[in-house]
Amino acid sequence: MIRPADHAEWRPDKMGKSTLYESPRLLVGLNAFEPGQAHALHAHADLDKVYQVVDGSGTFLLAGRELPMQAGDLLVAPAGVPHGVRNTGAGRLLVLAILAPAP
């Protein structure tokens, strides 16, 4: 069993990233955002990504839209679709990132 919060890497200068599981087919990562931090809009040509908010609140960026998010929310970014995350909340934001196939 994995408790994501136990593996969060909080950084004052940029989003913290840690890998919880990796195989040739799947990568499960954890993104830790201090208030105001973001993962810039980007796309992956050959993989799908699922974001699951573990704790906190912020904004999902998806194909030109900004979608509010909070703990429990899930977002799917299919291959080729621009996506990102921004912590617009007052506290920390912890997001699980699941990528298939693994990059």
C-alpha positions in Angstrom: 0.0 0.0 0.0 1.2 3.5 -0.8 0.1 6.7 1.0 0.9 9.4 -1.5 1.3 12.2 1.0 4.1 10.3 2.7 6.1 10.7 -0.6 5.5 14.3 -1.4 8.6 16.4 -2.2 7.8 20.0 -1.4 10.2 22.6 -3.0 10.2 26.3 -2.5 11.4 27.1 -6.0 9.2 24.8 -8.2 6.8 22.0 -8.3 8.1 18.9 -6.5 7.9 15.5 -8.3 8.3 12.0 -7.1 7.7 8.6 -8.6 5.5 6.1 -6.7 5.5 3.3 -9.3 7.0 2.7 -12.7 6.9 -0.1 -15.3 7.1 -0.1 -19.1 3.3 0.3 -19.2 2.6 2.7 -16.4 4.0 5.6 -14.4 2.4 6.8 -11.2 3.9 10.1 -10.0 3.1 12.7 -7.4 3.2 16.4 -8.0 3.5 18.7 -5.0 2.7 22.4 -5.5 3.2 25.2 -3.0 0.7 28.1 -3.3 1.3 29.9 -6.6 3.3 27.1 -8.3 2.3 25.6 -11.6 3.1 22.9 -14.1 3.0 24.8 -17.4 0.7 23.8 -20.2 2.2 20.9 -22.2 1.1 17.8 -24.2 2.3 14.3 -24.6 2.0 12.9 -28.2 2.0 9.2 -27.3 0.5 8.9 -23.8 -2.6 9.6 -21.8 -2.4 11.2 -18.4 -4.8 11.1 -15.5 -4.6 13.6 -12.6 -6.2 12.8 -9.3 -6.3 15.6 -6.6 -5.1 14.1 -3.3 -5.3 17.3 -1.2 -5.8 21.0 -1.7 -7.4 23.0 -4.5 -6.3 24.8 -7.7 -6.9 24.9 -11.4 -6.6 22.3 -14.2 -5.6 23.6 -17.5 -7.0 21.6 -20.4 -7.1 22.5 -24.1 -7.6 26.2 -23.5 -10.0 25.8 -20.5 -9.4 26.5 -16.8 -11.3 24.1 -14.6 -11.4 24.5 -10.8 -10.2 21.4 -8.9 -10.3 20.2 -5.3 -9.5 17.0 -3.4 -11.2 14.0 -5.0 -11.4 15.5 -8.5 -10.1 13.6 -11.5 -9.1 14.9 -14.9 -8.1 12.9 -18.0 -5.7 14.5 -20.6 -5.7 12.3 -23.7 -2.6 12.0 -25.8 -1.9 15.2 -27.7 -4.2 17.4 -25.6 -2.5 20.4 -23.9 -2.8 20.3 -20.1 -1.3 21.6 -16.9 -2.0 22.4 -13.2 -1.9 25.6 -11.2 -2.1 25.9 -7.5 -4.5 28.9 -7.1 -5.4 27.9 -3.5 -4.1 29.3 -0.2 -2.5 26.0 0.9 -0.5 23.2 -0.6 -1.8 21.1 -3.6 -1.0 17.4 -4.0 -1.8 15.7 -7.3 -1.4 12.1 -8.4 -0.3 11.9 -12.0 -0.8 8.5 -13.8 0.7 8.2 -17.3 0.2 5.3 -19.7 2.3 4.1 -21.3 5.2 5.2 -19.1 7.4 7.8 -20.8 
